[in-house]
Amino acid sequence: MRIIMIFCTFFSMTSFGATSPEIEKYLNDVLKANDAVHSAFIKSDDKELKSVWDTFEKALSGPRPDELKDFVTESKSAASKLVNATKFDEKRKLYGDVMKPIALMLQKYGPIASYKVFTCPMVKKDWIQDIKVVPQVQNPYDPKMVKCGMMRE
């Protein structure tokens, strides 16, 4: 009986997203840095975006657990395209490509604090926001549709 209980406990921890402290720290650092990036897109402020982007890239490039390698590589590849974009609206569209693997990490290894994945059915892109800081929907992809979207389950 005791062996069965130990097995069940181990199985539930490994099957239902028991997140290592390293993954949790990495995701928390990236998500906190993303808060400022998300805010710059909401404000449509390219100057602010440029000033906070380095912090986001440093968090993304920081020490990360091996399990996250593919997600991070995909996000960094998209981030390099965003950095090279010249028009703010182009950066806004590319931001979705940066966020897609981060949203997948959060869904797979989360929850992390009060961060939630949101989606916009109109532009078919996801983003992440801290619902304790910003409880209402703030869609970063179209300034005319800031309130369009919903939290993913």
C-alpha positions, 0 to 999 in steps of 0.5 A: 500500500505504501509503495502505491501511495509513493508511486501515485504521489510521484506520478502526480508531481511529474504529470501535472506540471510540478515546475522546478525552481530553475524553470520557475525563476527563468519564466518569472524573470522573462515574464517580469521583463515582458511586462514593460514590453507589453506596456510599451505596445499598449501605449504604442510607444516605440521609444519606450519599447526600445528602452525596455527591450534590452532588459527583456532580451537579457532575461530571455538570454539568461541562464535557462534549464535545458528543457526550455531550449527549443522554446527559447530558441524559437522566441529569440529567433522571432525577437531578432526579427522584431529588433530589425523591424523599422515600423512600429506596427511591424514590431507589434505583429512580430511580438506575437511570434516572440510571445507564442513560445513563451505562452507555450512554456507558461502553459506547460510549466506554469502557473507562474505567479499571477501571469495568464495567457490571453488570446485575441480571436481577431488577430489569432495571437496570444500574449501574457499579462499579470492579472494582479497588475492589469486585471482587464484585457490589454491586447497589444496587437491593435491599438483599436482593439485593446479590449479584444481578447480573453484569458485562456484556460 
